[in-house]
Amino acid sequence: MFSLKGPSMVKAAYPTAFPLKHQQKDLRLALALAESVSQSIPTVAAANELYKAAKSLGLADQDFSAVIKALKAKAQSS
C-alpha cells in the first residue's frame, strides 16, 4: 500500500480509486464475520474505528488513502 498510495498521501492528493466508505464497509463485514466465528481481530477493529472517524470528517467519497487525514487529526488532538 505504501508504494502505491504513499506518494499521494505525501502530496495530500487523493484521486479516488476505491472510496473510503467502501473500505470501511469491508472492514465492518470482516468484523462481523470474525464475530460470527468467535474470533477477535483487534487490528481490524482499530482500523475500522479510524475509517469511521474519517467518514465523520466528510471523507467518505475520497480515496481510502485519505484516512491519513483522520490519523493526523487524531494525533493533533492527543
Backbone as a printed PyTorch tensor [residue, N CA C, xyz], in Angstrom:
tensor([[[  0.8170,  -1.1850,   0.0000],
         [  0.0000,   0.0000,   0.0000],
         [  0.8670,   1.2570,   0.0000]],

        [[  1.9620,   1.2270,   0.7510],
         [  2.7790,   2.4310,   0.8510],
         [  3.3770,   2.8270,  -0.4910]],

        [[  3.8260,   1.8590,  -1.2770],
         [  4.4090,   2.2100,  -2.5750],
         [  3.3390,   2.6940,  -3.5470]],

        [[  2.1320,   2.1900,  -3.4110],
         [  1.0420,   2.5850,  -4.2980],
         [  0.4050,   3.9010,  -3.8660]],

        [[  0.1020,   4.0340,  -2.5890],
         [ -0.6400,   5.1950,  -2.0890],
         [  0.2310,   6.2230,  -1.3820]],

        [[  1.4250,   5.8360,  -0.9710],
         [  2.3050,   6.7380,  -0.2310],
         [  2.5490,   8.0750,  -0.9130]],

        [[  2.9210,   8.0840,  -2.1950],
         [  3.1680,   9.3680,  -2.8540],
         [  1.9520,  10.3000,  -2.8310]],

        [[  0.7730,   9.7530,  -3.0310],
         [ -0.4470,  10.5710,  -2.9680],
         [ -0.6790,  11.0980,  -1.5640]],

        [[ -0.3980,  10.2700,  -0.5680],
         [ -0.5940,  10.6820,   0.8180],
         [  0.3630,  11.8160,   1.1770]],

        [[  1.6010,  11.7440,   0.7030],
         [  2.5820,  12.7960,   0.9730],
         [  2.1430,  14.1060,   0.3150]],

        [[  1.5970,  14.0150,  -0.8960],
         [  1.1480,  15.2050,  -1.6290],
         [ -0.2270,  15.6940,  -1.1700]],

        [[ -0.8880,  14.9260,  -0.3080],
         [ -2.2630,  15.2320,   0.1210],
         [ -3.2000,  15.3090,  -1.0820]],

        [[ -2.9730,  14.4260,  -2.0410],
         [ -3.8210,  14.3140,  -3.2260],
         [ -4.3960,  12.9060,  -3.2220]],

        [[ -5.7040,  12.8150,  -3.2910],
         [ -6.3480,  11.5120,  -3.1310],
         [ -7.2890,  11.2050,  -4.2980]],

        [[ -6.7460,  10.9930,  -5.5020],
         [ -7.6340,  10.6320,  -6.6080],
         [ -8.3370,   9.3150,  -6.2690]],

        [[ -9.6350,   9.3210,  -6.3800],
         [-10.4150,   8.1860,  -5.8990],
         [-10.3040,   6.9820,  -6.8240]],

        [[ -9.7000,   5.9310,  -6.3070],
         [ -9.6660,   4.6380,  -6.9820],
         [-10.6150,   3.6830,  -6.2640]],

        [[-10.6810,   3.7880,  -4.9410],
         [-11.5670,   2.9610,  -4.1210],
         [-12.0330,   3.8410,  -2.9670]],

        [[-13.3210,   4.2010,  -2.9430],
         [-13.8100,   5.1270,  -1.9250],
         [-13.6150,   4.6260,  -0.4960]],

        [[-13.2840,   5.5470,   0.3580],
         [-13.0710,   5.2610,   1.7730],
         [-14.2940,   4.5720,   2.3850]],

        [[-15.5000,   4.9920,   1.9910],
         [-16.7150,   4.3950,   2.5560],
         [-16.8010,   2.9040,   2.2370]],

        [[-16.2960,   2.4940,   1.0810],
         [-16.3230,   1.0710,   0.7290],
         [-15.2780,   0.2890,   1.5260]],

        [[-14.1360,   0.9160,   1.7620],
         [-13.1130,   0.2630,   2.5930],
         [-13.6510,   0.0370,   4.0000]],

        [[-14.3220,   1.0460,   4.5480],
         [-14.8720,   0.9160,   5.8980],
         [-15.9530,  -0.1570,   5.9330]],

        [[-16.7550,  -0.2450,   4.8730],
         [-17.7800,  -1.2920,   4.7960],
         [-17.1230,  -2.6650,   4.8180]],

        [[-16.0440,  -2.8260,   4.0810],
         [-15.3470,  -4.1090,   4.0550],
         [-14.7580,  -4.4550,   5.4220]],

        [[-14.2420,  -3.4580,   6.1130],
         [-13.7320,  -3.6940,   7.4680],
         [-14.8680,  -4.1290,   8.3890]],

        [[-16.0130,  -3.4530,   8.2630],
         [-17.1850,  -3.8090,   9.0800],
         [-17.6240,  -5.2470,   8.7960]],

        [[-17.6270,  -5.6340,   7.5340],
         [-18.0160,  -7.0040,   7.1750],
         [-17.0160,  -8.0250,   7.7180]],

        [[-15.7390,  -7.6970,   7.6770],
         [-14.7180,  -8.5950,   8.2370],
         [-14.9320,  -8.7730,   9.7340]],

        [[-15.2640,  -7.6810,  10.4210],
         [-15.5280,  -7.7650,  11.8630],
         [-16.7520,  -8.6250,  12.1510]],

        [[-17.7830,  -8.4790,  11.3440],
         [-18.9950,  -9.2800,  11.5340],
         [-18.7060, -10.7620,  11.3060]],

        [[-17.9290, -11.0660,  10.2800],
         [-17.5700, -12.4580,  10.0170],
         [-16.7470, -13.0300,  11.1620]],

        [[-15.7760, -12.2730,  11.6270],
         [-14.9500, -12.7350,  12.7500],
         [-15.8060, -12.9890,  13.9810]],

        [[-16.7390, -12.0820,  14.2360],
         [-17.6160, -12.2590,  15.3970],
         [-18.4740, -13.5120,  15.2530]],

        [[-18.8950, -13.8090,  14.0280],
         [-19.7530, -14.9780,  13.8080],
         [-19.0420, -16.2990,  14.0900]],

        [[-17.7140, -16.2740,  14.0870],
         [-16.9400, -17.4810,  14.3930],
         [-16.1290, -17.3060,  15.6770]],

        [[-16.5760, -16.3680,  16.4900],
         [-15.9860, -16.1130,  17.8170],
         [-14.4850, -15.8260,  17.7640]],

        [[-14.0980, -15.0180,  16.7960],
         [-12.6930, -14.6270,  16.6700],
         [-12.5430, -13.1330,  16.9200]],

        [[-11.4280, -12.7670,  17.4830],
         [-11.1170, -11.3710,  17.7330],
         [-10.0870, -10.9060,  16.7120]],

        [[-10.3560,  -9.7780,  16.0900],
         [ -9.3870,  -9.1900,  15.1620],
         [ -9.2080,  -7.7090,  15.5450]],

        [[ -8.4480,  -7.4810,  16.6080],
         [ -8.3240,  -6.1260,  17.1500],
         [ -7.6860,  -5.1150,  16.2010]],

        [[ -6.7900,  -5.5490,  15.3570],
         [ -6.1720,  -4.6090,  14.4210],
         [ -7.2010,  -4.1060,  13.4160]],

        [[ -8.0500,  -5.0060,  12.9580],
         [ -9.1190,  -4.6190,  12.0350],
         [-10.1140,  -3.7090,  12.7510]],

        [[-10.4090,  -4.0100,  14.0040],
         [-11.3220,  -3.1630,  14.7810],
         [-10.7570,  -1.7500,  14.9170]],

        [[ -9.4700,  -1.6440,  15.1730],
         [ -8.8380,  -0.3240,  15.2930],
         [ -8.8660,   0.4180,  13.9580]],

        [[ -8.5750,  -0.2940,  12.8800],
         [ -8.6200,   0.3240,  11.5540],
         [-10.0350,   0.7840,  11.2260]],

        [[-11.0230,  -0.0300,  11.5720],
         [-12.4150,   0.3300,  11.3260],
         [-12.7810,   1.6250,  12.0460]],

        [[-12.3400,   1.7720,  13.2800],
         [-12.6300,   2.9990,  14.0310],
         [-11.9870,   4.2110,  13.3610]],

        [[-10.7980,   4.0430,  12.8330],
         [-10.1250,   5.1420,  12.1470],
         [-10.8630,   5.5140,  10.8610]],

        [[-11.3180,   4.5170,  10.1170],
         [-12.0820,   4.7920,   8.9000],
         [-13.4300,   5.4210,   9.2230]],

        [[-14.0580,   5.0160,  10.3140],
         [-15.3040,   5.6570,  10.7390],
         [-15.0500,   7.1210,  11.0830]],

        [[-13.9440,   7.3950,  11.7430],
         [-13.5840,   8.7810,  12.0610],
         [-13.3730,   9.5810,  10.7760]],

        [[-12.7350,   8.9690,   9.7990],
         [-12.5130,   9.6420,   8.5190],
         [-13.8410,   9.9550,   7.8360]],

        [[-14.7700,   9.0210,   7.8870],
         [-16.0930,   9.2770,   7.3170],
         [-16.7630,  10.4490,   8.0180]],

        [[-16.6130,  10.5290,   9.3300],
         [-17.2390,  11.6270,  10.0760],
         [-16.6110,  12.9800,   9.7340]],

        [[-15.4180,  12.9600,   9.1700],
         [-14.7610,  14.1900,   8.7150],
         [-15.1840,  14.5700,   7.2960]],

        [[-16.1040,  13.7970,   6.7210],
         [-16.5880,  14.0880,   5.3780],
         [-15.7340,  13.5160,   4.2640]],

        [[-14.9720,  12.4760,   4.5670],
         [-14.0420,  11.9060,   3.5930],
         [-14.5670,  10.6460,   2.9090]],

        [[-15.8280,  10.3150,   3.1050],
         [-16.3790,   9.0390,   2.6400],
         [-16.1810,   8.7790,   1.1550]],

        [[-16.2790,   9.8150,   0.3340],
         [-16.1780,   9.6220,  -1.1110],
         [-14.7660,   9.8120,  -1.6580]],

        [[-13.8280,  10.1750,  -0.7930],
         [-12.4370,  10.2810,  -1.2280],
         [-11.8020,   8.8930,  -1.2430]],

        [[-10.6460,   8.7930,  -1.8560],
         [ -9.9270,   7.5290,  -1.8840],
         [ -9.6300,   7.0650,  -0.4590]],

        [[ -9.5630,   5.7590,  -0.2710],
         [ -9.3420,   5.2230,   1.0760],
         [ -8.0420,   5.7120,   1.7010]],

        [[ -7.0960,   6.1430,   0.8850],
         [ -5.8380,   6.6550,   1.4360],
         [ -6.0210,   7.9840,   2.1660]],

        [[ -7.1540,   8.6400,   1.9720],
         [ -7.4380,   9.8890,   2.6890],
         [ -7.6250,   9.6380,   4.1800]],

        [[ -7.6420,   8.3820,   4.5850],
         [ -7.7340,   8.0490,   6.0130],
         [ -6.5920,   8.6980,   6.7940]],

        [[ -5.5060,   9.0170,   6.1240],
         [ -4.3830,   9.6640,   6.8100],
         [ -4.8080,  10.9900,   7.4300]],

        [[ -5.8140,  11.6540,   6.8430],
         [ -6.3090,  12.9090,   7.4180],
         [ -6.9010,  12.6620,   8.8030]],

        [[ -7.6250,  11.5690,   8.9620],
         [ -8.1980,  11.2330,  10.2720],
         [ -7.0980,  10.8710,  11.2550]],

        [[ -6.0900,  10.1740,  10.7770],
         [ -4.9650,   9.8100,  11.6340],
         [ -4.2280,  11.0640,  12.1170]],

        [[ -4.0210,  12.0130,  11.2150],
         [ -3.3640,  13.2690,  11.5920],
         [ -4.2240,  14.0550,  12.5810]],

        [[ -5.5330,  14.0970,  12.3460],
         [ -6.4370,  14.8110,  13.2550],
         [ -6.4100,  14.1830,  14.6400]],

        [[ -6.3770,  12.8590,  14.6820],
         [ -6.3210,  12.1580,  15.9680],
         [ -5.0100,  12.4660,  16.6870]],

        [[ -3.9190,  12.4900,  15.9560],
         [ -2.6080,  12.7690,  16.5510],
         [ -2.5490,  14.1940,  17.1050]],

        [[ -3.1730,  15.1310,  16.4070],
         [ -3.1590,  16.5230,  16.8510],
         [ -4.0370,  16.7460,  18.0780]],

        [[ -5.0730,  15.9220,  18.2270],
         [ -5.9790,  16.0980,  19.3680],
         [ -5.5010,  15.3540,  20.6090]],

        [[ -4.4860,  14.5310,  20.4610],
         [ -3.9780,  13.7500,  21.6030],
         [ -3.0160,  14.5430,  22.4450]]])
